[in-house]
């Protein structure tokens, strides 16, 4: 690894912050946020594996990234499901999951192969996650004004998703247009910024998990009052 690669790897481990927060507060976290917690833990394991495997096999790293992209799309869509985002459209969630899986299979197994890095699936699900986050924030502003936005974990998580995946769309749209081949230095700088955008999103995830509270059922509330 070069010094720059080591630094990027260290910054990428910022995902350890929300992972540690989640592990410490796991018993106090509402189950509606478990999908996010699983996503964070798998992200941490993936970052650690990238640091170990990259030096051995670049193609294996790409395979892991492609599988992780599928996992990321499904687990974050599931998080919106647990936030009851699809309650009014019960058939939409399974349809989206099927569309995600079919899209991933088509790009990774028919158009190309798993050892080749692809951007169109990544751009598509990033756009979907940004759209769902914007809609969720609108709902929070209208219907959940009791909790300040800066202390609302759902709001903080959606802001993190919007920031990270909007930048992801920007980066990989440039790649889709072939900018990486035309101007490698510019793309290298853009990817360097993406590392810090990712770190900022990870910090927001950690802050959000600090504010998540476990829901108290009517039975537990009655027990506490005794």
SEGU-553447 format. One record per residue: residue number from 1; chain; y, x negated, z negated of N, C-alpha, C in turn. Coordinates in steps of 0.001 Angstrom, whole numbers, plus 500000, padded with zeros to 6 digits. Layout:
NODE    n  chain     n.y     n.x     n.z    ca.y    ca.x    ca.z     c.y     c.x     c.z
NODE  NUM      A       Y       X       Z       Y       X       Z       Y       X       Z
...
This chain:
NODE    n  chain     n.y     n.x     n.z    ca.y    ca.x    ca.z     c.y     c.x     c.z
NODE    1      A  498795  499173  500000  500000  500000  500000  501263  499134  500000
NODE    2      A  502256  499561  500781  503546  498893  500733  504308  499380  499507
NODE    3      A  505416  498710  499193  506225  499110  498039  506750  500527  498216
NODE    4      A  507129  500870  499462  507638  502213  499739  506559  503262  499548
NODE    5      A  505340  502964  499991  504220  503902  499839  503870  504096  498367
NODE    6      A  503922  503028  497601  503651  503131  496164  504688  504009  495486
NODE    7      A  505963  503815  495861  507042  504615  495270  506875  506089  495603
NODE    8      A  506534  506380  496861  506318  507775  497270  505153  508388  496490
NODE    9      A  504104  507589  496291  502942  508075  495548  503321  508392  494107
NODE   10      A  504111  507521  493492  504554  507735  492112  505398  509005  492010
NODE   11      A  506320  509187  492950  507170  510388  492953  506323  511645  493158
NODE   12      A  505297  511551  494012  504441  512711  494279  503694  513162  493028
NODE   13      A  503518  512233  492077  502817  512576  490832  503699  513370  489877
NODE   14      A  504907  513730  490335  505767  514619  489542  505083  515950  489275
NODE   15      A  504062  516262  490090  503317  517500  489884  502552  517456  488556
NODE   16      A  502429  516282  487967  501783  516175  486658  502605  516880  485586
NODE   17      A  503931  516967  485782  504791  517624  484796  504434  519102  484613
NODE   18      A  504432  519922  485677  504021  521318  485473  502560  521451  485061
NODE   19      A  501713  520497  485500  500301  520549  485105  500163  520368  483601
NODE   20      A  500899  519420  483042  500849  519171  481597  501426  520343  480827
NODE   21      A  502545  520879  481313  503161  522049  480665  502171  523205  480657
NODE   22      A  501514  523432  481789  500546  524519  481878  499368  524338  480955
NODE   23      A  498865  523110  480863  497722  522834  479985  498088  523037  478519
NODE   24      A  499298  522619  478147  499739  522771  476764  499938  524237  476403
NODE   25      A  500466  525011  477363  500826  526406  477077  499817  527406  477642
NODE   26      A  498628  526952  478029  497680  527808  478734  497381  529103  477987
NODE   27      A  497322  529050  476659  497016  530248  475878  498203  531191  475763
NODE   28      A  499393  530703  476079  500603  531520  475977  501083  532021  477332
NODE   29      A  500406  531577  478401  500834  531947  479747  500202  533267  480177
NODE   30      A  501014  534141  480702  500527  535406  481241  499538  535128  482373
NODE   31      A  498437  535865  482398  497411  535650  483408  497923  535879  484826
NODE   32      A  499026  536590  484946  499612  536835  486263  500105  535544  486908
NODE   33      A  500201  534464  486120  500670  533177  486636  499536  532159  486766
NODE   34      A  498312  532586  486572  497183  531660  486640  496988  531082  488045
NODE   35      A  497297  531853  489075  497149  531348  490446  498055  530146  490664
NODE   36      A  499285  530238  490161  500216  529121  490276  499688  527915  489520
NODE   37      A  499144  528146  488332  498624  527050  487522  497461  526355  488234
NODE   38      A  496563  527132  488824  495445  526564  489585  495980  525743  490757
NODE   39      A  496987  526287  491432  497614  525588  492556  498164  524238  492118
NODE   40      A  498806  524196  490967  499391  522960  490455  498306  521941  490118
NODE   41      A  497246  522386  489468  496160  521472  489098  495499  520883  490348
NODE   42      A  495219  521730  491332  494600  521250  492571  495557  520323  493315
NODE   43      A  496853  520625  493270  497849  519750  493907  497838  518363  493270
NODE   44      A  497732  518325  491953  497683  517043  491247  496437  516257  491647
NODE   45      A  495297  516922  491668  494053  516258  492060  494131  515759  493507
NODE   46      A  494785  516550  494361  494930  516154  495762  495804  514916  495893
NODE   47      A  496913  514892  495153  497807  513731  495207  497087  512473  494730
NODE   48      A  496277  512612  493693  495512  511462  493190  494495  510999  494226
NODE   49      A  493857  511948  494894  492862  511587  495908  493520  510924  497105
NODE   50      A  494743  511382  497467  495447  510763  498589  495716  509286  498299
NODE   51      A  496086  508991  497051  496368  507617  496677  495147  506724  496774
NODE   52      A  493967  507307  496550  492730  506522  496580  492125  506444  497979
NODE   53      A  492208  507555  498715  491507  507643  499992  492328  507075  501150
NODE   54      A  493662  507180  501063  494511  506749  502175  494195  505331  502622
NODE   55      A  493926  504451  501654  493644  503067  501997  492266  502897  502640
NODE   56      A  491377  503849  502418  490023  503734  502941  489867  504395  504306
NODE   57      A  490434  505595  504441  490243  506344  505675  491401  507315  505907
NODE   58      A  492171  507041  506945  493283  507928  507288  492778  509287  507746
NODE   59      A  491667  509302  508512  491122  510563  509018  490630  511450  507883
NODE   60      A  490046  510832  506846  489591  511607  505694  490777  512219  504963
NODE   61      A  491874  511491  504870  493089  512016  504249  493582  513243  504990
NODE   62      A  493556  513184  506323  494013  514313  507140  493098  515520  506946
NODE   63      A  491798  515274  506846  490848  516366  506600  491181  517067  505284
NODE   64      A  491438  516284  504237  491780  516851  502929  493077  517645  503023
NODE   65      A  494059  517118  503742  495338  517818  503899  495136  519156  504592
NODE   66      A  494316  519178  505646  494083  520429  506376  493393  521473  505504
NODE   67      A  492413  521034  504700  491758  521965  503780  492724  522429  502691
NODE   68      A  493545  521491  502218  494515  521846  501187  495519  522864  501707
NODE   69      A  495923  522757  502968  496861  523724  503544  496292  525144  503516
NODE   70      A  495007  525260  503808  494364  526579  503740  494357  527088  502311
NODE   71      A  493974  526216  501382  493968  526586  499968  495366  526995  499509
NODE   72      A  496374  526224  499871  497755  526489  499461  498221  527856  499934
NODE   73      A  497934  528173  501195  498347  529460  501747  497698  530617  500985
NODE   74      A  496394  530507  500726  495662  531597  500065  496066  531741  498606
NODE   75      A  496157  530622  497871  496428  530700  496436  497846  531197  496162
NODE   76      A  498815  530816  496991  500182  531282  496761  500356  532735  497194
NODE   77      A  499642  533150  498221  499644  534572  498563  499013  535383  497427
NODE   78      A  497967  534822  496823  497324  535475  495681  498287  535591  494510
NODE   79      A  499147  534577  494336  500136  534641  493262  501074  535828  493456
NODE   80      A  501506  536064  494679  502350  537224  494956  501578  538529  494720
NODE   81      A  500275  538495  494977  499436  539672  494722  499423  539980  493225
NODE   82      A  499288  538950  492385  499275  539161  490938  500646  539595  490415
NODE   83      A  501688  539295  491169  503022  539779  490819  503243  541208  491309
NODE   84      A  502167  541829  491793  502174  543224  492246  503083  543424  493456
NODE   85      A  503203  542375  494267  504071  542451  495433  503494  543371  496507
NODE   86      A  502165  543504  496515  501512  544279  497570  501036  545647  497098
NODE   87      A  501484  546077  495931  500996  547338  495371  501298  548541  496260
NODE   88      A  502437  548525  496936  502812  549645  497812  502099  549573  499157
NODE   89      A  501554  548407  499462  500858  548214  500743  499520  547533  500437
NODE   90      A  498591  548304  499911  497335  547753  499395  496487  547068  500467
NODE   91      A  496612  547507  501713  495798  546920  502778  496422  545640  503334
NODE   92      A  497693  545413  503023  498395  544278  503611  497863  542935  503104
NODE   93      A  497557  542858  501809  497102  541580  501243  495806  541093  501889
NODE   94      A  494731  541899  501910  493503  541407  502565  493713  541108  504045
NODE   95      A  494583  541863  504689  494865  541608  506111  495548  540254  506300
NODE   96      A  496462  539927  505383  497143  538637  505452  496172  537493  505203
NODE   97      A  495284  537674  504220  494294  536629  503910  493385  536393  505117
NODE   98      A  492943  537472  505737  492091  537347  506930  492845  536647  508051
NODE   99      A  494121  537021  508232  494940  536411  509280  495124  534918  509022
NODE  100      A  495316  534557  507761  495477  533149  507389  494206  532362  507706
NODE  101      A  493065  532900  507313  491789  532213  507544  491500  532079  509040
NODE  102      A  491721  533175  509778  491482  533150  511232  492425  532155  511905
NODE  103      A  493691  532150  511496  494661  531219  512070  494283  529775  511806
NODE  104      A  493822  529510  510578  493413  528151  510212  492190  527714  511024
NODE  105      A  491203  528594  511128  489990  528278  511892  490323  528039  513359
NODE  106      A  491189  528874  513914  491547  528748  515337  492219  527408  515610
NODE  107      A  493165  527011  514737  493892  525762  514972  493041  524531  514669
NODE  108      A  492238  524601  513594  491510  523418  513140  490129  523245  513757
NODE  109      A  489526  524312  514235  488176  524204  514767  488075  524497  516257
NODE  110      A  489039  525240  516804  488990  525572  518224  489999  524763  519046
NODE  111      A  491258  524770  518614  492279  524029  519357  492134  522522  519166
NODE  112      A  491837  522121  517920  491732  520697  517606  490498  520491  516734
NODE  113      A  490572  519536  515822  489506  519338  514848  490129  518948  513512
NODE  114      A  489322  518935  512484  489825  518726  511125  490426  517342  510896
NODE  115      A  490063  516380  511702  490595  515030  511516  491906  514810  512269
NODE  116      A  492425  515889  512853  493708  515845  513559  494712  516687  512786
NODE  117      A  495909  516136  512554  496918  516864  511787  497614  517885  512682
NODE  118      A  497723  519129  512172  498316  520215  512943  499532  520773  512196
NODE  119      A  500476  521343  512928  501704  521794  512273  501952  523295  512401
NODE  120      A  501368  523953  513378  501724  525350  513628  501252  526278  512511
NODE  121      A  500037  526077  512032  499553  526874  510898  500423  526631  509677
NODE  122      A  500768  525387  509440  501606  525005  508303  502975  525662  508380
NODE  123      A  503576  525660  509553  504886  526290  509751  504794  527797  509521
NODE  124      A  503725  528408  510034  503574  529869  509955  503443  530342  508513
NODE  125      A  502550  529717  507732  502387  530202  506360  503554  529802  505474
NODE  126      A  504243  528712  505802  505452  528338  505058  506528  529403  505241
NODE  127      A  506686  529862  506465  507652  530924  506757  507294  532201  505996
NODE  128      A  506005  532533  505955  505552  533728  505244  505855  533624  503752
NODE  129      A  505614  532466  503149  505865  532277  501721  507358  532343  501406
NODE  130      A  508183  531796  502287  509634  531869  502097  510092  533326  502162
NODE  131      A  509582  534067  503123  509949  535483  503275  509562  536282  502034
NODE  132      A  508347  536083  501524  507890  536793  500331  508724  536408  499112
NODE  133      A  509119  535160  499031  509939  534693  497900  511324  535336  497926
NODE  134      A  511911  535424  499101  513227  536066  499230  513144  537530  498826
NODE  135      A  512103  538217  499280  511924  539623  498913  511707  539778  497408
NODE  136      A  510963  538870  496827  510712  538915  495378  512000  538704  494597
NODE  137      A  512819  537760  495029  514099  537519  494362  515004  538746  494452
NODE  138      A  515029  539390  495602  515817  540622  495749  515348  541685  494765
NODE  139      A  514032  541793  494612  513465  542765  493667  513849  542415  492232
NODE  140      A  513806  541137  491897  514160  540692  490546  515614  541023  490233
NODE  141      A  516496  540731  491168  517922  540972  490954  518215  542454  490726
NODE  142      A  517506  543305  491454  517749  544754  491363  517060  545380  490153
NODE  143      A  515840  544916  489842  515018  545625  488858  514726  544878  487562
NODE  144      A  515038  543591  487485  514680  542828  486290  515900  542110  485718
NODE  145      A  516956  542836  485534  518215  542240  485063  518220  541968  483556
NODE  146      A  517188  542410  482844  517150  542202  481387  517029  540729  481018
NODE  147      A  516346  539966  481866  516155  538531  481603  517094  537735  482509
NODE  148      A  517880  536804  481956  518758  535965  482791  517952  535253  483873
NODE  149      A  518509  535150  485061  517777  534551  486173  517324  533136  485860
NODE  150      A  518145  532377  485147  517792  530984  484850  516638  530880  483856
NODE  151      A  516258  532005  483248  515120  532022  482327  513981  532889  482852
NODE  152      A  514123  533396  484050  513097  534239  484650  512123  533351  485424
NODE  153      A  510893  533176  484935  509956  532248  485580  509640  532621  487027
NODE  154      A  509549  533903  487291  509247  534344  488650  510376  533944  489604
NODE  155      A  511620  534108  489151  512777  533731  489956  512781  532227  490211
NODE  156      A  512532  531433  489180  512540  529977  489311  511456  529515  490280
NODE  157      A  510278  530107  490177  509172  529747  491065  509508  530082  492514
NODE  158      A  510098  531241  492725  510463  531649  494092  511535  530729  494671
NODE  159      A  512474  530301  493847  513494  529350  494304  512822  528039  494719
NODE  160      A  511862  527571  493911  511135  526343  494230  510384  526479  495553
NODE  161      A  509735  527619  495750  508995  527869  496992  509939  527881  498186
NODE  162      A  511076  528552  498041  512044  528620  499141  512551  527232  499510
NODE  163      A  512919  526449  498517  513450  525106  498773  512403  524222  499459
NODE  164      A  511205  524172  498873  510183  523271  499405  509695  523695  500783
NODE  165      A  509377  524972  500943  508781  525401  502210  509818  525566  503321
NODE  166      A  511064  525792  502980  512103  525787  504015  512247  524381  504588
NODE  167      A  512238  523397  503695  512306  522013  504176  511040  521649  504952
NODE  168      A  509912  522171  504518  508657  521940  505244  508745  522487  506663
NODE  169      A  509288  523696  506799  509460  524290  508127  510347  523404  508993
NODE  170      A  511438  522916  508408  512368  522050  509133  511677  520779  509619
NODE  171      A  510939  520121  508725  510285  518853  509055  509248  519026  510156
NODE  172      A  508374  520021  509989  507267  520139  510927  507659  520839  512228
NODE  173      A  508776  521529  512221  509318  522038  513489  509807  520877  514340
NODE  174      A  510426  519890  513696  510838  518682  514417  509615  517959  514991
NODE  175      A  508541  517904  514202  507321  517264  514691  506736  518035  515873
NODE  176      A  506774  519362  515783  506237  520186  516867  507002  519966  518172
NODE  177      A  508287  519617  518034  509122  519355  519215  509009  517913  519697
NODE  178      A  508193  517112  518992  507960  515745  519416  509014  514752  518972
NODE  179      A  509850  515144  518006  510908  514253  517535  510335  513007  516871
NODE  180      A  509154  513166  516222  508556  512027  515525  508193  510899  516489
NODE  181      A  507862  511259  517722  507524  510228  518716  508779  509608  519321
NODE  182      A  509830  510409  519445  511069  509941  520059  511914  509111  519098
NODE  183      A  511908  509496  517818  512755  508808  516845  511981  508657  515530
NODE  184      A  511130  507644  515485  510266  507449  514326  511053  507107  513062
NODE  185      A  512147  506371  513225  512943  505989  512055  513571  507211  511406
NODE  186      A  514090  508131  512226  514696  509343  511687  513654  510184  510957
NODE  187      A  512468  510331  511559  511419  511126  510934  510939  510488  509637
NODE  188      A  510918  509169  509610  510530  508474  508381  511512  508785  507259
NODE  189      A  512792  508816  507587  513822  509140  506594  513701  510583  506136
NODE  190      A  513402  511476  507074  513242  512900  506738  512049  513102  505814
NODE  191      A  510948  512388  506088  509773  512480  505225  510045  511889  503849
NODE  192      A  510892  510870  503800  511272  510283  502515  512008  511305  501660
NODE  193      A  512881  512079  502293  513613  513131  501579  512651  514208  501103
NODE  194      A  511635  514511  501927  510661  515556  501581  509944  515240  500270
NODE  195      A  509727  513958  500000  509077  513547  498749  509914  513992  497554
NODE  196      A  511242  513840  497662  512130  514217  496568  512282  515736  496469
NODE  197      A  512253  516411  497613  512285  517880  497615  511050  518412  496899
NODE  198      A  509909  517797  497179  508658  518180  496522  508744  517945  495021
NODE  199      A  509315  516798  494622  509455  516478  493200  510357  517496  492510
NODE  200      A  511446  517891  493170  512360  518880  492600  511654  520223  492415
NODE  201      A  510862  520608  493406  510099  521859  493301  509112  521777  492139
NODE  202      A  508472  520639  491963  507522  520462  490858  508214  520599  489506
NODE  203      A  509414  520051  489401  510178  520176  488154  510498  521644  487873
NODE  204      A  510856  522372  488924  511148  523799  488758  509899  524560  488319
NODE  205      A  508737  524212  488873  507485  524854  488448  507249  524614  486959
NODE  206      A  507483  523389  486531  507291  523057  485115  508235  523841  484220
NODE  207      A  509502  523943  484633  510483  524710  483863  510079  526178  483803
NODE  208      A  509613  526700  484935  509183  528100  484979  508043  528355  483998
NODE  209      A  507069  527439  483957  505931  527621  483048  506356  527545  481585
NODE  210      A  507460  526870  481313  507979  526832  479941  508490  528205  479511
NODE  211      A  508936  529009  480480  509507  530325  480174  508496  531464  480267
NODE  212      A  507320  531176  480835  506304  532235  480973  505782  532617  479604
NODE  213      A  505753  533906  479338  505214  534422  478083  504023  535323  478361
NODE  214      A  503054  535262  477479  501877  536115  477615  502253  537553  477315
NODE  215      A  501788  538467  478172  502066  539876  477948  501377  540353  476675
NODE  216      A  502106  541156  475911  501544  541714  474675  501137  543147  474938
NODE  217      A  499845  543414  474802  499360  544773  475019  499754  545655  473838
NODE  218      A  499656  546950  474053  499997  547883  472988  499131  547670  471769
NODE  219      A  497841  547319  471977  496922  547095  470870  497327  545862  470077
NODE  220      A  497689  544769  470796  498091  543538  470129  499410  543735  469391
NODE  221      A  500314  544520  469969  501591  544762  469336  501400  545512  468030
NODE  222      A  500507  546510  468039  500236  547293  466841  499610  546405  465759
NODE  223      A  498738  545468  466227  498089  544544  465293  499100  543630  464653
NODE  224      A  500101  543175  465446  501120  542262  464920  502015  542944  463920
NODE  225      A  502201  544251  464063  503086  544990  463175  502431  545309  461836
NODE  226      A  501101  545181  461773  500397  545494  460540  500615  544425  459477
